[in-house]
Amino acid sequence: MKLSQDIVDQFNRNSLYTTVGIQLKKAEDGRAEAVLTPNPKVCWPFPDQPHGGILFTIMDTTMAWAIQSLLEQGLSCTTIDLNIQYLAPAREGPYTCRAETTHQTRHLAFVRADIRDARDHPIASGQATFRIIKMDLV
């Protein structure tokens, strides 16, 4: 299921995304892309560098949207485990996260993602497991 632009716009207005600086760009066919233009308030301890937890957050949410794009109405997902490797300092934004669902069963989904800076250099890579749950998110 491709998420319509109306749904994407609706979720981009949520308080987490607007506070942190995340914008979902697209989610379809088990893939998703989001961009982080970090709010200066989430850049700590170095100015203009988002905290690692913010990078984790964009990765987690982008992965979830990759899965959500495959699910039928009435289903959603929740993170069971996410491992992230920080490859380089996040010094030059905005940052783009791309996620891809690699395998899905009835109850689980597995996803990989990476985050790249404005120069297209990798700054983080990760993999996660999500549980598929009954819940109408979209």
SULFEN-V425982 format. One record per backbone hydrogen bond with DSSP energy under -0.5 kcal/mol. CO is the residue of the C=O (numbers start at 1). NH is the residue of the N-H. Records with the same first field share a line. If there is no record, write none. Layout:
CO=NH / NH
This chain:
4=8
5=9
6=10
7=11
8=12
9=13
10=13
11=14
14=18
15=19
16=20
17=21 / 22
20=39
21=37
23=35
26=33
27=3
28=31
30=101
31=28
32=99
33=25 / 26
34=97
35=23 / 37
36=38 / 94 / 95
39=42
40=43
42=44 / 51
46=49
48=50
51=54 / 55
52=56
53=57
54=58
55=59
56=60
57=61
58=62
59=63
60=64
61=65
62=66
63=67
64=68
65=69
67=70 / 71
68=71
69=29
72=75
74=135
76=133
78=131
81=129
83=127
84=86
85=87 / 125
89=91
92=118
95=36
96=116
97=34
98=114
99=32
100=112
103=110
107=132
108=105
109=130
110=102 / 103
111=128
112=100
113=126
114=98
115=123 / 124
116=96
117=120
121=117
123=87 / 88
124=115
125=85
126=113
127=83
128=111
129=80 / 81
130=109
131=78 / 133
133=76 / 135
135=137
